[in-house]
């Protein structure tokens, strides 16, 4: 009950602050999805999550950095109890450690994901080169819909290095594109560039 109230409060706060209005270029997919987006702000995660419908949010989990989201207080409570985030370590404890192991576990149990293939935030409006994680997940879970997402103004509300968000005169649209078709014979480099271009095309 408390988590549901927290979810409603987070959605209301996010939409009031930055808008987070969903713009679907095609009909929303009905199955398991991997939403992948450009990353310019700590608000990106909650903006995409808040733009989804309650039915979609029930099965979607953001992939987030443990060093930022696993903190005492409100941030940690939101990440664990409301967003149900999958927290990953950006620094491997050992060379054999698989940072994607908890992500694979979530996909195995049917969850959808929100992730940022750039790996870290950028001050640029357009997405930078994608890291290999998206390719690994796409090839291992070909049934999952690969949905590109572009956030159009959050780099101005809470840019990298800022401590407090600024209300936007023009609210953020969360643009959802057509799912990317997975091609089994495609090289990692070609796939990642095609995925990045699908996000950039909505800019």
C-alpha positions in Angstrom: 0.0 0.0 0.0 2.8 2.4 0.9 4.7 1.6 -2.2 1.6 2.2 -4.3 1.1 5.6 -2.7 4.8 6.3 -3.2 4.4 5.5 -6.9 1.4 7.8 -7.4 3.3 10.6 -5.6 6.4 10.1 -7.7 4.4 10.1 -10.9 2.6 13.3 -9.9 5.8 15.1 -8.8 7.6 14.1 -12.0 4.8 15.2 -14.3 4.4 18.5 -12.4 8.2 19.2 -12.5 9.1 18.1 -16.0 6.0 16.9 -17.8 7.2 13.4 -18.8 4.5 13.2 -21.5 4.5 10.0 -23.5 4.6 10.4 -27.3 4.2 7.0 -29.0 5.3 6.8 -32.7 3.5 3.5 -33.0 1.1 1.5 -30.8 2.7 0.5 -27.5 4.1 -3.1 -27.5 2.1 -5.6 -25.5 4.9 -8.0 -24.5 8.2 -7.9 -22.7 10.2 -4.8 -23.6 13.7 -3.4 -23.2 13.3 0.4 -23.3 16.7 2.0 -24.2 17.2 5.8 -24.1 19.6 8.7 -24.2 21.0 9.7 -20.8 21.6 13.3 -19.8 20.0 13.6 -16.3 19.3 11.7 -13.1 15.6 12.5 -13.9 15.7 10.3 -17.0 14.8 7.1 -15.1 11.8 8.5 -13.3 10.6 10.4 -16.5 10.4 7.3 -18.6 8.9 5.3 -15.7 6.3 8.0 -15.1 5.4 8.3 -18.8 4.3 4.6 -18.9 0.8 3.5 -18.0 0.2 1.9 -14.6 -0.2 -1.5 -16.3 3.2 -1.0 -18.1 4.9 0.2 -14.9 3.8 -2.9 -13.0 6.2 -5.0 -15.0 9.0 -2.6 -15.8 12.2 -2.2 -13.8 14.9 0.5 -14.4 18.5 -0.6 -14.6 20.5 1.8 -12.4 23.9 2.4 -10.9 24.2 1.1 -7.3 26.6 3.9 -6.3 23.9 6.6 -7.0 20.6 4.9 -6.2 21.6 2.6 -3.3 21.7 5.3 -0.6 20.0 5.7 2.8 16.9 7.8 2.9 14.3 8.7 0.2 16.5 7.9 -2.9 17.2 4.3 -1.7 13.6 3.8 -0.7 12.3 4.9 -4.1 14.8 2.8 -6.0 14.0 -0.4 -4.0 10.4 -0.1 -3.0 8.8 2.1 -5.7 10.9 1.8 -8.9 12.1 -1.8 -8.0 15.3 -0.8 -9.7 17.9 -3.4 -10.7 21.1 -2.0 -9.1 24.3 -2.9 -10.8 27.9 -2.2 -9.9 29.7 -0.1 -12.4 33.1 -1.4 -11.1 33.6 -5.1 -11.3 34.7 -6.8 -8.0 36.5 -9.4 -10.0 37.4 -9.9 -13.7 34.9 -12.9 -13.8 32.0 -11.0 -12.4 29.0 -10.5 -14.8 27.5 -7.0 -14.1 24.5 -8.0 -16.2 23.6 -11.1 -14.1 20.8 -9.4 -12.1 19.5 -7.9 -15.4 19.3 -11.3 -17.0 17.6 -12.7 -13.9 14.9 -10.0 -14.2 14.4 -10.8 -17.9 14.2 -14.5 -17.1 11.3 -13.8 -14.7 9.4 -11.8 -17.3 10.2 -8.2 -16.3 10.7 -5.4 -18.8 13.6 -3.0 -18.5 14.5 0.6 -18.8 18.2 1.1 -19.5 20.7 3.6 -20.8 23.2 2.1 -23.2 25.6 5.0 -23.0 26.5 3.7 -19.6 26.7 7.2 -18.0 25.2 10.6 -18.3 26.3 13.0 -21.0 25.9 16.7 -21.4 25.2 16.3 -25.0 21.6 16.5 -26.5 22.2 13.6 -28.8 23.2 10.1 -27.6 26.8 9.1 -27.5 28.2 5.7 -28.5 26.4 2.8 -26.9 28.2 0.2 -24.8 27.9 -3.6 -25.5 25.3 -4.4 -22.8 22.3 -3.7 -25.0 23.7 -6.0 -27.7 24.3 -8.8 -25.3 20.7 -8.6 -23.9 19.2 -8.3 -27.4 21.0 -11.4 -28.6 20.2 -13.4 -25.5 16.5 -12.4 -25.4 15.3 -12.0 -29.0 11.7 -12.2 -28.0 11.9 -8.9 -26.0 10.8 -5.8 -27.9 13.6 -3.3 -28.3 12.0 0.1 -27.9 14.1 3.2 -28.5 13.3 6.2 -26.3 14.4 9.8 -26.7 14.1 12.4 -23.8 14.1 15.8 -25.4 14.7 18.5 -22.7 15.9 16.9 -19.4 19.5 17.8 -20.2 18.4 21.4 -19.3 16.5 20.5 -16.1 19.0 18.5 -14.2 22.3 18.3 -16.2 25.3 16.4 -15.1 26.8 18.1 -12.1 23.6 19.9 -11.0 22.3 19.2 -7.5 18.7 20.4 -7.8 16.3 20.2 -10.8 15.0 23.3 -12.5 11.4 23.4 -13.7 11.2 23.5 -17.4 9.3 26.2 -19.4 8.8 23.5 -22.1 7.9 20.2 -20.5 9.8 17.0 -21.5 8.3 14.6 -24.0 9.2 11.0 -23.6 9.3 9.8 -27.2 8.8 6.1 -27.8 9.8 4.8 -31.2 9.0 1.7 -33.2 10.6 -1.4 -31.8 14.0 -2.3 -33.3 14.1 -5.6 -35.3 16.8 -8.0 -34.1 19.0 -9.4 -36.9 20.9 -12.5 -35.7 23.7 -12.1 -38.1 24.4 -8.5 -37.4 27.7 -7.5 -35.9 27.8 -5.9 -32.5 29.1 -2.6 -33.9 26.5 -2.4 -36.6 23.6 -3.2 -34.1 24.8 -0.7 -31.5 25.1 2.1 -34.1 21.6 1.2 -35.5 20.2 1.3 -32.0 21.8 4.7 -31.3 20.6 6.1 -34.6 17.0 5.0 -33.7 17.1 7.1 -30.6 18.8 10.0 -32.3 16.2 10.0 -35.2 13.6 11.1 -32.7 15.6 14.2 -31.6 
